[in-house]
Amino acid sequence: MRELKTNWMGLKLKNPLILASLTLFSKVTIDEHYIFLKNAIKEGAAAVVLPSINPSKKTMNLTEETVVEAVPFNSGISSSKYIGFTVFGPPKSNIVASEYGTELLKKLVSARKDEKIIASIANIGSKKDFLYSVKEAELNGADGIELNFSCPNVITMNQEEGVTNLTLDILKEIRNCTKLPISLKLSPNYDHTELLNCISNEINGITISNAFLGLMPPNLELECMSPFSQIEYWCPTGVYGPQELMITYYNLYRYGKIARSKGISISCVGGITTGEQAVQSLLLGANTVQFSSAIAWKGLKIFYHTIEFINDFMAKNDFLSINDFYALALKKIKSGADEIQNIKKKRIRTVDQSLCKHCSSCNCVNHLCLALKQEKSIVTINPELCNGCGWCSVLCLNNAIKII
């Protein structure tokens, strides 16, 4: 029997998979939201991070119209392939009011079994309101706190109303007002190295990385040139989806050594949409993995399928527990490209003519690569000129280009 249990910020979880704090809900009731969160647990989520609370907003009128428009990012390779999306809408309407968040917390806590319920608090409003929300979460049964200092919309759109700035002093005050484990959710738009180096016992975990700040390009088909159909102007906003993955992995590597030296747990979130990517995150030193935009892409079944993938991966590699492969890949990371170049062997390509369908998909490489030639529907690769970049094999639709 494979052991998927893990420890995150001192919390014992049945597996390393967590439902991230989602703020994409528009016009929902407490009951609808509760059912969604329970379904995530049913599919295998070991913990749920609740939607972020706006400490400065006490009540929320659920009859208010909240417009949230999602626009996909095209991959540039195919019109049917997307690498992510951005969401434009009223950020403070999606980050729920205190009253709503508290009721949702109490309802979920009363029905929980072994899963953990984590309250999330956004850095909106005064320090007094922020600290009050932390205390309320503890009072109403939360197992932990996630401090959401990362939402790009909050940072860029609410300065005139005030935000609680991320400093060591505010973390000390939060630590003094609660005994709950605390995870600090970091933005990928800033360098947090200095802050993390100064931290002692103020937090128990970090969550990396949230959506980065991006800007949709103008839509050439619209007269107003806005990517959003309902407005003429737009602003930088959060970018979600698979294109976040490289940033997430880099920040996991970048901050991981500091976190581990201080006994700080790491929860990995941002662009993870497959079981394979979840395992990669664990191999790179994450203690837990949070699914966020993956829910929009694949639904809540992502938890069930990822648990299956982890079990198969462990069986294939004779791992008996999660700890057997925790951070195992870190020792293979080299600091520079020169080091990698020294250990890589040249991998030249050749064409299997029996598989080649003369589709011309490698034609574009023909203009860049001296080794590849396509004449009279026959593709050939000169091994003496091939530098082993492999781009031709990436573009080949029929797996006809092989490594020799």
Wavefront OBJ file of the C-alpha trace (Angstrom):
o trace
v 0.000 0.000 0.000
v 1.462 3.365 -1.037
v 1.551 6.077 1.633
v 0.338 9.434 0.364
v 0.066 11.122 3.764
v 2.121 14.243 4.213
v 2.753 17.075 6.646
v 2.137 20.682 5.676
v 2.797 23.456 8.228
v 2.308 20.883 10.978
v -1.064 19.814 9.545
v -1.421 16.118 8.755
v -2.948 15.612 5.303
v -4.140 12.368 3.710
v -2.406 13.384 0.455
v -0.502 16.429 -0.861
v -3.340 17.850 -3.006
v -5.189 21.044 -2.045
v -7.961 23.094 -3.615
v -6.534 26.591 -4.035
v -8.388 29.755 -3.093
v -10.635 30.449 -6.075
v -12.179 33.868 -6.707
v -13.789 33.167 -10.063
v -17.237 32.703 -8.571
v -19.851 35.189 -9.660
v -23.336 35.481 -8.134
v -23.343 32.316 -6.010
v -25.083 31.424 -2.790
v -23.442 30.002 0.310
v -25.087 26.643 -0.378
v -23.842 26.510 -3.984
v -20.342 27.407 -2.885
v -20.450 24.852 -0.078
v -21.503 22.053 -2.453
v -18.637 22.920 -4.811
v -16.083 22.743 -1.980
v -17.536 19.470 -0.683
v -17.298 18.001 -4.181
v -13.595 18.928 -4.271
v -13.111 17.006 -1.037
v -15.118 14.080 -2.415
v -12.797 13.909 -5.438
v -9.762 13.704 -3.150
v -8.666 17.183 -2.019
v -6.950 16.791 1.347
v -7.439 20.465 2.195
v -9.444 23.414 0.938
v -8.262 27.014 0.892
v -11.390 29.147 1.069
v -11.907 32.173 -1.200
v -10.035 35.214 0.071
v -11.859 37.498 2.478
v -11.859 41.247 1.914
v -11.355 42.510 5.496
v -12.663 45.972 4.642
v -15.997 44.705 3.334
v -18.268 43.327 6.033
v -21.376 42.379 4.032
v -22.074 41.346 0.466
v -25.280 41.678 -1.512
v -25.566 38.463 -3.522
v -28.124 40.029 -5.829
v -25.533 42.494 -7.144
v -24.447 41.946 -10.716
v -20.791 40.934 -10.868
v -19.295 40.841 -14.349
v -16.255 38.618 -14.741
v -14.904 38.140 -18.242
v -12.284 35.510 -19.023
v -10.189 35.858 -22.172
v -7.986 32.955 -23.347
v -4.382 33.274 -24.493
v -3.793 31.650 -27.846
v -0.663 29.516 -28.085
v 0.292 31.073 -31.420
v 0.595 27.590 -32.914
v -3.056 26.678 -33.364
v -6.280 28.646 -33.017
v -7.727 25.801 -30.942
v -4.854 25.591 -28.467
v -4.692 27.884 -25.444
v -1.877 28.271 -22.936
v -3.811 30.215 -20.317
v -6.329 32.923 -19.684
v -6.758 36.232 -17.935
v -9.763 37.375 -15.954
v -11.038 40.919 -15.986
v -13.695 41.942 -13.519
v -14.257 43.712 -10.223
v -11.565 42.090 -8.040
v -13.047 43.174 -4.730
v -16.425 41.727 -5.660
v -14.844 38.344 -6.296
v -12.778 38.455 -3.111
v -15.637 37.781 -0.744
v -16.931 39.911 2.101
v -16.134 38.956 5.700
v -19.695 37.894 6.480
v -19.862 35.585 3.448
v -16.419 34.096 4.126
v -17.187 33.471 7.795
v -20.490 31.722 7.036
v -18.822 29.543 4.410
v -16.026 28.678 6.862
v -18.454 27.695 9.630
v -20.565 25.595 7.278
v -17.584 23.661 5.939
v -15.949 23.225 9.357
v -19.133 21.715 10.787
v -19.172 19.018 8.098
v -15.455 18.217 7.790
v -13.871 14.865 8.549
v -10.101 14.547 8.195
v -9.680 17.290 5.563
v -8.271 20.657 6.611
v -9.995 24.005 6.073
v -7.730 27.004 5.452
v -9.027 30.573 5.619
v -7.576 33.053 3.126
v -7.351 36.789 3.857
v -6.551 39.417 1.219
v -4.444 42.502 1.921
v -7.276 44.991 1.405
v -8.087 47.736 3.881
v -6.580 48.657 7.216
v -4.244 46.639 9.397
v -6.921 46.623 12.101
v -9.446 45.001 9.752
v -6.850 42.515 8.571
v -5.948 41.375 12.090
v -9.631 41.148 13.027
v -10.240 38.787 10.093
v -7.348 36.578 11.217
v -8.827 36.288 14.711
v -12.307 35.590 13.311
v -10.949 32.733 11.208
v -9.363 31.117 14.248
v -12.475 31.663 16.358
v -14.667 29.970 13.746
v -12.638 26.790 13.409
v -10.128 27.286 10.584
v -7.184 24.880 10.664
v -4.819 27.443 9.191
v -4.473 30.852 7.555
v -3.262 31.755 4.077
v -2.230 35.400 3.835
v -3.065 36.572 0.327
v -0.512 39.312 -0.324
v -0.233 38.248 -3.931
v -3.335 39.128 -5.923
v -2.171 41.469 -8.719
v -5.588 43.098 -8.987
v -5.522 44.113 -5.345
v -2.039 45.555 -5.658
v -2.720 47.608 -8.762
v -6.350 48.637 -8.439
v -6.972 49.486 -4.806
v -4.123 51.732 -3.771
v -6.448 54.698 -3.360
v -8.445 52.828 -0.724
v -5.401 51.438 1.049
v -3.905 47.994 1.336
v -2.064 46.236 4.123
v 1.539 46.177 2.921
v 3.657 43.064 3.248
v 6.348 43.754 5.843
v 8.100 41.762 8.539
v 6.343 43.890 11.173
v 2.831 42.983 9.953
v 3.803 39.315 9.885
v 4.967 39.596 13.499
v 1.639 41.169 14.505
v -0.312 38.447 12.716
v 1.786 35.794 14.414
v 1.066 37.335 17.807
v -2.695 37.339 17.265
v -3.151 33.689 16.255
v -1.801 30.259 17.087
v -2.899 28.804 13.749
v -0.306 27.762 11.153
v 0.225 30.561 8.628
v 1.144 30.326 4.948
v 2.257 33.464 3.129
v 1.015 33.569 -0.484
v 3.621 35.378 -2.559
v 3.295 37.274 -5.804
v 5.625 36.232 -8.665
v 5.916 39.911 -9.636
v 8.301 40.780 -6.803
v 11.534 39.459 -5.341
v 10.823 38.209 -1.808
v 14.334 36.952 -1.021
v 15.168 39.732 1.447
v 11.914 39.294 3.384
v 12.229 35.503 3.572
v 15.819 35.791 4.787
v 14.614 37.974 7.683
v 11.779 35.668 8.748
v 12.250 33.582 11.861
v 9.058 32.080 13.307
v 6.456 34.472 11.872
v 5.098 32.019 9.287
v 4.915 28.246 8.879
v 4.629 28.064 5.109
v 4.788 29.894 1.802
v 2.455 29.466 -1.152
v 4.149 30.061 -4.519
v 3.224 31.437 -6.938
v -0.080 33.142 -7.529
v -1.112 34.538 -10.927
v 1.477 36.920 -12.309
v 0.604 40.377 -13.534
v 0.149 40.584 -17.287
v -1.545 42.555 -20.016
v -3.691 41.161 -22.798
v -2.629 42.385 -26.256
v -5.058 44.570 -28.223
v -7.670 42.736 -30.269
v -7.184 43.805 -33.884
v -10.707 42.733 -34.836
v -12.407 45.181 -32.474
v -12.748 48.861 -33.285
v -11.795 49.900 -29.747
v -8.764 47.558 -29.761
v -9.676 46.167 -26.336
v -9.448 42.407 -25.751
v -12.637 42.624 -23.708
v -15.877 42.956 -25.614
v -17.742 45.092 -23.097
v -15.256 47.879 -22.425
v -12.890 50.215 -24.228
v -10.148 50.323 -21.594
v -8.457 47.679 -19.530
v -5.568 47.330 -17.128
v -2.895 44.814 -16.078
v -4.551 41.807 -14.511
v -3.810 38.307 -13.297
v -2.669 35.731 -15.862
v -3.665 32.148 -15.153
v -3.136 28.733 -16.664
v -0.369 26.478 -17.989
v 1.898 29.335 -19.101
v 2.535 30.059 -15.400
v 4.271 26.735 -14.932
v 7.867 27.784 -15.652
v 7.553 30.767 -13.293
v 6.129 28.502 -10.591
v 8.928 25.955 -10.950
v 11.565 28.682 -10.909
v 10.177 30.286 -7.746
v 9.923 26.853 -6.146
v 13.646 26.416 -6.786
v 14.451 30.078 -6.041
v 12.847 30.265 -2.582
v 12.941 26.603 -1.636
v 16.405 26.562 -0.111
v 15.564 29.504 2.176
v 12.269 27.921 3.213
v 13.777 24.517 3.992
v 16.598 26.091 6.016
v 13.967 27.736 8.237
v 11.619 24.750 8.465
v 8.986 26.514 6.343
v 6.622 24.325 4.315
v 6.010 25.051 0.631
v 2.699 24.839 -1.177
v 3.022 25.037 -4.961
v 0.320 26.700 -7.078
v 0.204 28.245 -10.541
v -0.079 26.547 -13.916
v -0.191 22.982 -12.586
v -2.808 21.159 -14.662
v -1.703 17.500 -14.741
v -0.683 14.719 -12.406
v 2.761 14.723 -13.979
v 3.222 18.405 -13.129
v 2.057 17.788 -9.562
v 4.721 15.097 -9.140
v 7.322 17.386 -10.707
v 6.451 19.999 -8.075
v 6.948 17.464 -5.274
v 10.267 16.407 -6.815
v 11.308 20.085 -6.799
v 10.626 20.436 -3.077
v 6.933 21.307 -2.682
v 5.236 19.774 0.347
v 1.785 20.216 -1.177
v 0.302 21.120 -4.556
v -2.696 23.414 -5.025
v -4.981 23.189 -8.042
v -6.367 26.526 -9.164
v -6.890 27.287 -12.862
v -6.657 23.519 -13.456
v -10.248 23.371 -12.194
v -11.327 25.653 -15.037
v -9.461 23.507 -17.557
v -10.252 20.011 -16.273
v -12.817 20.182 -13.476
v -12.643 18.701 -9.987
v -11.760 15.251 -11.371
v -8.203 16.574 -11.527
v -7.840 15.501 -7.866
v -8.947 11.921 -8.487
v -6.811 11.514 -11.605
v -3.749 13.048 -9.946
v -4.004 10.686 -6.972
v -4.095 7.813 -9.475
v -1.049 9.242 -11.265
v 0.920 9.615 -8.018
v 0.124 6.024 -7.025
v 1.205 4.727 -10.449
v 4.390 6.832 -10.338
v 5.277 5.502 -6.895
v 4.584 1.888 -7.879
v 6.679 2.222 -11.046
v 9.640 3.614 -9.078
v 9.227 1.454 -5.951
v 8.480 4.433 -3.703
v 6.512 3.483 -0.614
v 5.744 7.012 0.601
v 5.697 10.607 -0.581
v 8.825 11.239 1.510
v 10.774 8.755 -0.633
v 10.867 11.164 -3.563
v 10.407 14.531 -1.836
v 12.815 17.111 -3.388
v 14.671 14.297 -5.131
v 15.207 16.292 -8.334
v 16.903 19.265 -6.658
v 20.321 17.635 -6.645
v 20.148 17.411 -10.440
v 19.712 21.162 -10.949
v 22.763 22.933 -12.340
v 23.336 26.636 -11.864
v 24.245 27.504 -15.441
v 23.809 26.447 -19.038
v 27.554 25.924 -19.435
v 27.490 23.159 -16.834
v 24.640 21.411 -18.624
v 26.365 21.773 -21.981
v 29.424 19.999 -20.605
v 27.480 16.895 -19.612
v 25.082 16.696 -22.574
v 26.009 14.455 -25.471
v 25.301 15.535 -29.012
v 21.982 14.013 -30.104
v 21.701 14.184 -33.875
v 18.531 13.342 -35.817
v 17.620 11.157 -38.765
v 14.394 10.625 -40.714
v 12.481 7.340 -40.749
v 11.200 7.447 -44.318
v 8.583 4.757 -43.596
v 6.866 7.121 -41.129
v 7.313 10.359 -43.053
v 4.018 11.471 -44.652
v 5.561 14.387 -46.587
v 3.299 16.786 -44.687
v 5.828 19.641 -44.825
v 5.381 20.429 -41.132
v 9.173 20.712 -40.849
v 9.369 23.172 -43.734
v 9.877 26.168 -41.466
v 12.994 24.579 -40.007
v 14.332 24.182 -43.532
v 14.926 27.944 -43.666
v 16.922 27.948 -40.405
v 18.654 24.582 -40.307
v 21.586 23.753 -42.575
v 21.207 20.034 -41.864
v 17.573 19.571 -42.936
v 16.586 19.456 -46.590
v 13.240 18.751 -48.231
v 13.456 18.013 -51.932
v 10.806 16.260 -54.057
v 8.820 15.385 -50.918
v 11.837 13.623 -49.399
v 13.162 14.951 -46.099
v 16.790 14.277 -45.209
v 19.031 15.371 -42.355
v 22.781 15.638 -42.800
v 24.256 14.219 -39.545
v 27.474 16.163 -39.969
v 25.597 19.470 -39.967
v 23.000 18.584 -37.288
v 23.697 20.358 -33.985
v 21.074 18.337 -32.109
v 18.626 21.142 -31.266
v 15.707 18.790 -31.926
v 13.247 21.410 -33.173
v 12.511 19.359 -36.295
v 11.395 16.389 -34.164
v 9.160 18.688 -32.107
v 7.396 19.906 -35.248
v 7.097 16.483 -36.894
v 3.473 15.331 -36.705
v 4.247 11.692 -37.473
v 7.188 10.954 -35.133
v 9.319 10.280 -38.187
v 12.395 12.154 -36.953
v 14.431 9.999 -34.591
v 17.477 10.438 -32.365
v 20.612 8.524 -33.294
l 1 2 3 4 5 6 7 8 9 10 11 12 13 14 15 16 17 18 19 20 21 22 23 24 25 26 27 28 29 30 31 32 33 34 35 36 37 38 39 40 41 42 43 44 45 46 47 48 49 50 51 52 53 54 55 56 57 58 59 60 61 62 63 64 65 66 67 68 69 70 71 72 73 74 75 76 77 78 79 80 81 82 83 84 85 86 87 88 89 90 91 92 93 94 95 96 97 98 99 100 101 102 103 104 105 106 107 108 109 110 111 112 113 114 115 116 117 118 119 120 121 122 123 124 125 126 127 128 129 130 131 132 133 134 135 136 137 138 139 140 141 142 143 144 145 146 147 148 149 150 151 152 153 154 155 156 157 158 159 160 161 162 163 164 165 166 167 168 169 170 171 172 173 174 175 176 177 178 179 180 181 182 183 184 185 186 187 188 189 190 191 192 193 194 195 196 197 198 199 200 201 202 203 204 205 206 207 208 209 210 211 212 213 214 215 216 217 218 219 220 221 222 223 224 225 226 227 228 229 230 231 232 233 234 235 236 237 238 239 240 241 242 243 244 245 246 247 248 249 250 251 252 253 254 255 256 257 258 259 260 261 262 263 264 265 266 267 268 269 270 271 272 273 274 275 276 277 278 279 280 281 282 283 284 285 286 287 288 289 290 291 292 293 294 295 296 297 298 299 300 301 302 303 304 305 306 307 308 309 310 311 312 313 314 315 316 317 318 319 320 321 322 323 324 325 326 327 328 329 330 331 332 333 334 335 336 337 338 339 340 341 342 343 344 345 346 347 348 349 350 351 352 353 354 355 356 357 358 359 360 361 362 363 364 365 366 367 368 369 370 371 372 373 374 375 376 377 378 379 380 381 382 383 384 385 386 387 388 389 390 391 392 393 394 395 396 397 398 399 400 401 402 403 404
